[in-house]
Amino acid sequence: MSRSTLFVLPMLIGMSILSISCSSSESSSRASASNTASSVPTIDAVKIVSQKLNITTRLPAELRPYEAVAIYPKVTGFVKRIGVDRGSHVKTGQLMVRLEAPELLAQTAEAQAKLESAGSQLAAAEAKLAADENTYQNLKAASATPGVVAGNDLILAEKAAQADHAQVKAIQENVNAARQALQSITEVQGYLSVKAPFDGVVTERNVHPGALVGPAVGSGTAIPMVRVETISKLRLIVPVPENYVAGIPEGTKVGFTVPSFPGQTFTGKVARISHEVDVQTRTMPVELDVMNLSGRLAPGTFCEVLWPVQRPEPTLFVPPSAIARTLQRIFVVRIRNGQTDWIDVKTGANSGNLTEVFGDLREGDLVATRGTDELKPGTSVKAQEGSENKQ
């Protein structure tokens, strides 16, 4: 073997060893990078959508008469006649009950006599005033001639006329008082005729002819003679949860159903909103006017109202599965720049397969499709967007 061959052979061996070493290092680096990439979990995610809430929910409600009044006697008397019974239809001003009170006749006669007596006294006083006034005027005219009338007589005549004026004024007051007393008794007599205050139906009758009735005395509870209700127009009272009140203006037509007419939907119009939330039930009473000319619907009936739930502005929605709940908080897992973060939210209404959420979120944010406290904040993840946010 030549000397040159011996020199080249070690060099070839060294280069082979170096090449093998480099290949082994490169393979190790690739394997490490592959292991690091595979350690980042891939999770399903959805985008937060923004839309206007417009759904219908079912709420319990109750029909009540538009007007209802329990009619009590204003004076003590006997029932002479009652011309209505339960279920009777009455018109405004129609006579329903006639009472009689003999003592009122005596009081009327007495008041009439006092008025006539006061009138007679007034006539006598006015006549005396006219005579004394005439005497004073004559003496005053005669006193223009010196020595004809004594000055003292003129003064006495003037004082007498002034006294008569005062007497007439006082008696006039007595006449007015007597007239008012008679008028008051006459008005009380008018209470003996009990008339219907409005068009309606008699729903209750508790007295019969010959019964002694009268107003409640002290703390006693009086029983109404009759009860009249308007049923041609009804009030539908709906206790609306506070988070469903906004966005429904007065005049909105709302449908409702009643158990007595299955399969039929009736309509009412939002007429009155209390604008105050009941702190016990967290609801706001809302009244709907319901026309009931046919009389098919009855006051006291429980109904189910198809209440429209709307928002004046668009709100954010996520799938219900994206909302995580623990004993301490309610949150969604937002994914931003490959990192997870817990965002506290409050939930609202459900719309289709989405749930309304309120929190530090924006439209288009990515959240984990399955919200869970196992995804700790700051975890590196790879988001795989799905389609669960479509309705």
C-alpha positions as CSV (number, residue, x, y, z in Angstrom):
1,M,0.0,0.0,0.0
2,S,1.3,3.4,-1.0
3,R,2.0,6.2,1.5
4,S,-0.7,8.4,-0.1
5,T,-3.3,5.7,0.4
6,L,-2.5,5.5,4.1
7,F,-3.0,9.3,4.4
8,V,-6.4,9.5,2.7
9,L,-8.0,6.5,4.5
10,P,-8.2,8.1,8.1
11,M,-9.7,11.2,6.6
12,L,-12.5,9.2,4.9
13,I,-13.2,7.4,8.1
14,G,-13.4,10.7,10.1
15,M,-15.8,12.2,7.6
16,S,-18.1,9.2,7.7
17,I,-18.3,9.4,11.5
18,L,-19.1,13.1,11.4
19,S,-21.8,12.6,8.8
20,I,-23.4,9.9,10.9
21,S,-23.3,12.1,14.0
22,C,-25.0,15.0,12.2
23,S,-27.7,12.8,10.8
24,S,-28.5,11.5,14.3
25,S,-28.7,15.0,15.7
26,E,-31.0,16.2,13.0
27,S,-33.3,13.2,13.5
28,S,-33.4,13.9,17.3
29,S,-34.4,17.6,16.7
30,R,-37.2,16.6,14.4
31,A,-38.6,14.1,16.9
32,S,-38.5,16.7,19.7
33,A,-40.4,19.2,17.6
34,S,-43.0,16.6,16.6
35,N,-43.5,15.7,20.3
36,T,-43.9,19.4,21.2
37,A,-46.5,20.0,18.5
38,S,-48.5,16.9,19.5
39,S,-48.6,18.1,23.2
40,V,-50.9,21.1,22.3
41,P,-54.5,19.9,22.5
42,T,-57.0,20.6,19.7
43,I,-60.4,21.7,20.9
44,D,-63.7,22.5,19.2
45,A,-64.5,26.2,19.2
46,V,-67.3,28.4,17.9
47,K,-67.6,32.1,17.2
48,I,-69.9,34.4,19.2
49,V,-72.7,35.7,17.1
50,S,-74.6,39.0,17.5
51,Q,-78.3,39.1,16.7
52,K,-81.6,40.7,17.8
53,L,-83.5,38.5,20.3
54,N,-87.0,37.9,19.0
55,I,-88.7,34.8,20.5
56,T,-92.0,33.9,22.1
57,T,-92.3,32.5,25.6
58,R,-95.3,31.2,27.5
59,L,-96.4,33.0,30.6
60,P,-99.3,32.3,33.0
61,A,-101.9,35.0,33.3
62,E,-105.4,35.6,34.6
63,L,-108.5,37.2,33.1
64,R,-110.3,39.8,35.3
65,P,-113.3,42.0,34.6
66,Y,-112.5,45.4,33.1
67,E,-114.7,47.0,35.8
68,A,-116.0,45.4,39.0
69,V,-117.9,46.9,41.9
70,A,-119.5,45.5,45.0
71,I,-122.6,47.6,45.8
72,Y,-123.3,48.2,49.4
73,P,-126.3,50.1,51.0
74,K,-125.4,53.7,51.9
75,V,-128.4,54.0,54.3
76,T,-130.1,51.6,56.7
77,G,-133.4,50.3,55.3
78,F,-135.4,47.3,54.3
79,V,-135.2,45.7,50.9
80,K,-138.5,46.5,49.2
81,R,-137.7,45.1,45.8
82,I,-134.7,43.6,44.0
83,G,-135.1,43.2,40.3
84,V,-131.8,41.4,39.4
85,D,-130.2,38.1,40.1
86,R,-126.9,36.3,39.4
87,G,-126.3,36.4,35.7
88,S,-128.6,39.4,35.0
89,H,-127.4,41.8,32.4
90,V,-127.9,45.4,33.4
91,K,-127.5,48.8,31.8
92,T,-126.1,52.0,33.2
93,G,-128.7,53.7,35.5
94,Q,-131.0,50.6,35.6
95,L,-132.8,50.2,38.9
96,M,-131.6,47.1,40.7
97,V,-132.7,47.4,44.3
98,R,-135.3,49.5,46.0
99,L,-135.0,50.2,49.7
100,E,-137.5,51.8,52.1
101,A,-136.7,53.7,55.3
102,P,-139.8,55.2,57.0
103,E,-137.7,57.4,59.3
104,L,-136.5,59.3,56.2
105,L,-140.0,60.4,55.5
106,A,-140.3,61.9,58.9
107,Q,-136.9,63.6,58.5
108,T,-138.0,65.0,55.2
109,A,-141.3,66.4,56.6
110,E,-139.4,68.0,59.4
111,A,-136.8,69.6,57.1
112,Q,-139.6,70.9,54.9
113,A,-141.4,72.4,57.9
114,K,-138.2,74.2,59.0
115,L,-137.6,75.6,55.6
116,E,-141.2,76.9,55.4
117,S,-140.9,78.4,58.9
118,A,-137.6,80.1,58.0
119,G,-139.3,81.4,54.8
120,S,-142.1,82.9,56.8
121,Q,-139.7,84.6,59.2
122,L,-137.8,86.0,56.2
123,A,-141.0,87.4,54.7
124,A,-141.9,89.2,58.0
125,A,-138.4,90.5,58.4
126,E,-138.3,91.9,54.8
127,A,-141.7,93.6,55.4
128,K,-140.6,95.2,58.6
129,L,-137.4,96.3,56.8
130,A,-139.4,97.9,54.0
131,A,-141.6,99.8,56.5
132,D,-138.7,101.0,58.6
133,E,-136.7,102.0,55.5
134,N,-139.6,104.0,54.2
135,T,-140.1,105.7,57.5
136,Y,-136.4,106.7,57.6
137,Q,-136.5,108.0,54.1
138,N,-139.6,110.2,54.8
139,L,-138.0,111.6,58.0
140,K,-134.8,112.2,56.1
141,A,-136.7,114.2,53.5
142,A,-138.6,116.2,56.1
143,S,-135.4,117.0,58.0
144,A,-134.4,119.2,55.1
145,T,-136.8,121.8,56.6
146,P,-135.4,123.1,59.8
147,G,-137.5,122.4,62.9
148,V,-139.9,119.9,61.3
149,V,-138.1,116.6,62.5
150,A,-136.1,116.2,65.6
151,G,-132.6,115.0,65.0
152,N,-133.0,112.2,67.5
153,D,-136.0,110.8,65.7
154,L,-134.0,110.7,62.4
155,I,-131.2,108.8,64.1
156,L,-133.6,106.3,65.7
157,A,-135.2,105.6,62.3
158,E,-131.9,105.1,60.7
159,K,-130.8,102.6,63.4
160,A,-134.0,100.7,63.1
161,A,-133.5,100.3,59.4
162,Q,-130.0,99.0,59.9
163,A,-131.2,96.5,62.5
164,D,-133.8,95.3,60.1
165,H,-131.1,94.8,57.4
166,A,-129.1,92.6,59.8
167,Q,-132.2,90.7,60.8
168,V,-133.1,89.9,57.2
169,K,-129.5,88.8,56.5
170,A,-129.5,86.4,59.5
171,I,-132.9,84.9,58.5
172,Q,-131.7,84.4,55.0
173,E,-128.8,82.3,56.4
174,N,-131.4,80.3,58.3
175,V,-133.4,79.8,55.1
176,N,-130.2,78.6,53.2
177,A,-129.3,76.2,56.0
178,A,-132.9,74.8,56.1
179,R,-132.8,74.4,52.3
180,Q,-129.5,72.6,52.4
181,A,-130.7,70.3,55.1
182,L,-133.8,69.4,53.0
183,Q,-131.6,68.8,50.0
184,S,-129.3,66.6,52.0
185,I,-132.2,64.4,53.2
186,T,-133.5,64.3,49.6
187,E,-130.2,63.1,48.4
188,V,-130.2,60.4,51.1
189,Q,-133.6,59.4,49.9
190,G,-132.0,58.9,46.5
191,Y,-129.8,56.2,48.0
192,L,-132.9,54.1,48.5
193,S,-132.9,53.5,44.7
194,V,-129.8,51.4,43.9
195,K,-128.9,51.7,40.2
196,A,-126.3,50.0,38.0
197,P,-123.1,52.1,37.7
198,F,-122.2,50.8,34.3
199,D,-123.2,48.2,31.7
200,G,-122.4,44.7,33.0
201,V,-123.5,41.5,34.5
202,V,-124.6,40.8,38.1
203,T,-122.2,38.1,39.3
204,E,-123.3,38.0,43.0
205,R,-126.6,38.6,44.9
206,N,-126.8,38.4,48.7
207,V,-130.1,39.9,49.8
208,H,-133.8,39.3,49.3
209,P,-136.9,41.4,49.8
210,G,-137.6,42.2,53.5
211,A,-133.9,42.0,54.5
212,L,-132.6,44.8,56.7
213,V,-129.5,46.2,55.3
214,G,-127.2,49.1,56.1
215,P,-123.6,50.4,55.9
216,A,-120.9,48.7,58.0
217,V,-120.4,50.2,61.4
218,G,-117.0,50.2,63.1
219,S,-114.8,47.4,62.2
220,G,-117.7,45.2,61.0
221,T,-117.5,43.8,57.5
222,A,-120.6,44.4,55.4
223,I,-121.8,42.0,52.7
224,P,-122.5,43.6,49.4
225,M,-126.1,43.5,48.1
226,V,-125.0,42.7,44.6
227,R,-121.8,42.7,42.6
228,V,-121.6,44.0,39.0
229,E,-118.8,43.3,36.6
230,T,-118.0,44.3,33.0
231,I,-117.4,41.2,30.9
232,S,-117.7,42.6,27.4
233,K,-114.2,43.9,28.0
234,L,-111.6,42.1,30.1
235,R,-108.2,42.8,31.7
236,L,-105.6,40.1,31.1
237,I,-103.0,40.5,33.9
238,V,-99.6,39.0,33.0
239,P,-96.7,39.0,35.6
240,V,-93.8,39.4,33.2
241,P,-90.3,38.5,34.4
242,E,-88.1,41.5,34.7
243,N,-85.7,40.4,32.0
244,Y,-88.6,40.0,29.5
245,V,-90.2,43.4,29.9
246,A,-88.0,45.6,27.7
247,G,-88.9,46.2,24.1
248,I,-92.7,45.6,24.3
249,P,-94.5,48.9,23.8
250,E,-98.1,49.7,24.6
251,G,-100.4,48.7,21.8
252,T,-98.6,45.5,21.0
253,K,-101.0,42.6,20.1
254,V,-100.3,39.4,22.1
255,G,-102.0,36.0,21.7
256,F,-103.1,33.8,24.5
257,T,-104.9,30.5,25.1
258,V,-107.5,29.3,27.7
259,P,-108.1,25.7,28.8
260,S,-111.9,25.9,28.1
261,F,-111.2,26.5,24.3
262,P,-108.3,24.1,23.4
263,G,-106.7,24.8,20.1
264,Q,-108.0,28.4,19.9
265,T,-105.8,31.5,20.2
266,F,-107.3,34.7,21.4
267,T,-105.8,38.2,21.1
268,G,-105.3,41.1,23.6
269,K,-103.6,44.4,23.3
270,V,-100.9,45.7,25.8
271,A,-102.7,48.6,27.4
272,R,-101.0,49.3,30.8
273,I,-97.5,48.6,32.1
274,S,-97.0,49.1,35.8
275,H,-93.3,50.1,35.4
276,E,-92.5,48.7,38.8
277,V,-91.0,45.2,39.5
278,D,-92.5,43.2,42.4
279,V,-89.5,42.6,44.7
280,Q,-91.1,39.3,45.9
281,T,-91.6,37.7,42.5
282,R,-89.2,39.8,40.4
283,T,-92.0,40.3,37.8
284,M,-93.8,43.4,36.5
285,P,-97.6,43.3,36.1
286,V,-98.7,44.1,32.6
287,E,-102.4,44.5,31.6
288,L,-103.8,43.6,28.2
289,D,-107.3,44.7,27.1
290,V,-109.3,41.9,25.7
291,M,-112.6,42.5,23.8
292,N,-115.2,39.9,24.9
293,L,-118.4,41.0,23.2
294,S,-119.6,37.4,22.7
295,G,-119.0,36.7,26.4
296,R,-117.2,33.4,25.7
297,L,-114.3,34.3,28.1
298,A,-115.0,34.4,31.8
299,P,-113.3,36.6,34.4
300,G,-111.1,34.5,36.8
301,T,-109.9,32.1,34.0
302,F,-106.2,31.2,34.0
303,C,-104.6,31.7,30.6
304,E,-101.3,31.0,28.9
305,V,-99.9,34.1,27.2
306,L,-97.6,33.8,24.1
307,W,-95.4,36.7,25.3
308,P,-93.0,38.1,22.7
309,V,-89.5,38.7,24.0
310,Q,-87.5,41.3,22.2
311,R,-84.4,43.4,22.8
312,P,-84.0,46.9,21.4
313,E,-80.4,46.2,20.4
314,P,-78.6,43.1,19.2
315,T,-77.0,40.9,21.9
316,L,-74.4,38.1,21.9
317,F,-75.3,34.3,21.7
318,V,-73.3,31.1,22.2
319,P,-74.3,27.4,22.3
320,P,-75.5,26.4,25.8
321,S,-72.7,23.8,26.0
322,A,-70.2,26.7,25.9
323,I,-71.4,28.0,29.2
324,A,-69.6,26.5,32.2
325,R,-71.1,26.7,35.7
326,T,-69.4,26.2,39.0
327,L,-70.4,27.0,42.6
328,Q,-68.6,30.4,42.3
329,R,-69.1,31.6,38.8
330,I,-70.6,31.2,35.4
331,F,-68.2,31.7,32.5
332,V,-67.2,30.8,28.9
333,V,-63.7,29.8,27.9
334,R,-62.5,32.3,25.3
335,I,-59.6,31.4,23.0
336,R,-57.3,34.2,21.9
337,N,-53.9,33.9,20.4
338,G,-53.9,30.2,21.2
339,Q,-54.4,30.8,24.9
340,T,-57.5,30.1,27.0
341,D,-59.2,32.7,29.3
342,W,-62.2,32.5,31.6
343,I,-64.8,35.3,30.9
344,D,-67.6,35.7,33.5
345,V,-71.0,36.0,31.9
346,K,-74.7,36.4,32.8
347,T,-77.1,34.3,30.8
348,G,-80.3,35.6,29.2
349,A,-83.0,34.0,27.0
350,N,-82.7,31.0,24.8
351,S,-83.2,31.5,21.1
352,G,-83.3,28.2,19.1
353,N,-80.1,26.3,20.0
354,L,-78.3,29.4,21.3
355,T,-78.2,31.1,24.7
356,E,-77.9,34.9,25.2
357,V,-74.9,35.9,27.2
358,F,-73.7,39.2,28.7
359,G,-70.1,39.9,29.6
360,D,-66.7,41.2,28.4
361,L,-67.1,39.6,25.0
362,R,-67.4,40.8,21.4
363,E,-69.0,39.4,18.2
364,G,-66.6,37.0,16.5
365,D,-64.7,36.0,19.6
366,L,-63.8,32.2,19.7
367,V,-65.1,30.2,22.7
368,A,-64.7,26.6,23.5
369,T,-67.7,24.6,22.3
370,R,-67.7,22.7,25.6
371,G,-67.2,25.0,28.5
372,T,-65.4,23.3,31.4
373,D,-63.3,24.3,34.4
374,E,-60.8,21.6,33.2
375,L,-59.5,24.1,30.6
376,K,-57.5,26.3,33.0
377,P,-56.8,29.9,32.1
378,G,-53.6,30.3,30.1
379,T,-53.6,26.8,28.6
380,S,-52.2,26.6,25.1
381,V,-54.7,25.1,22.7
382,K,-55.4,24.8,19.0
383,A,-58.9,25.9,18.2
384,Q,-60.9,23.9,15.6
385,E,-63.9,26.0,14.6
386,G,-67.2,24.2,14.3
387,S,-70.7,25.0,13.2
388,E,-72.7,24.7,16.5
389,N,-73.6,28.4,16.5
390,K,-75.9,28.1,13.6
391,Q,-79.7,28.0,14.2
